[in-house]
């Protein structure tokens, strides 16, 4: 009998009914996601999000996000401290990989913390590049920490992103994620010009800047600056390390690196991302 079986833990499909408990795992881990982020993931990939349950209690989670057959993502891997080292994370990873490969997904990616990197390497994932989370402290008290809910930022976007912008993002990201970007836009401030676009959305600890894609450095700098003006809160910004121009913009705007992560992949690489065009990730949980 495995440790999971002895602990009476079962893997189940995640539903909206689990969100309150998965959100509690977020708060336990100090993550930034809100209920809306979980609901968006479930709506987009309703069959590919999973929880580990023990006596009707959610003790772990994982999500998958597919961008056609070209690329799939694994994210939101959380395990309650009382249930670690029982093989639950491995079981959730295996379930996620089976789900994605069962749908002929050619390449699977994830963003790993230093602690998770070794675990994922043992499962066959290879490192692609590193990146940093950058942060700029805001003048406003974090609404999440104050317990007042998130209300300072609301989407000002209605409609679908222009085709030229979706084409730019596909080149920058390496896969078509137009449908996912439309969902993100519904909950974000969106800044669009002829040379690029960017988004800013609320989070529990900080506002989150991303994704941002631009054809020129000056366009990226303008888009980021205008989005940063939208909030007085702390801002998180995940920047691909190979894009040195994005790092320079972050430094100019007063951001500081606070966290290291590694982009990892498994399977056959299709279209490669153009990181010179990618100035901010959409989220480590979805790319």
Secondary structure, 3 states (H helix, E strand, C coil): CCHHHHCCEEEEECCHHHHHHHHHHHHHHCCCCCHHHHHHHHHHCCCCCEEEEECCEEEEEEEEEEECCCEEEEEEEEECHHHCCCCHHHHHHHHHHHHHHCCCCCEEEEEECHHHHHHHHHCCCEEEEEEEEEEECCCCCCHHHHCCCCCCCCCCCCCCCCHHHHHHHHHHHCCCCHHHHHHHHHCEEEEEECCEEEEEECCCCCEEEEEEEECCHHHHHHHHHHHHCCCCCCEEEEEECCCHHHHHHHHHCCCEEEEEEEEEEEECCCCCCCCCCEEECCCCCCC
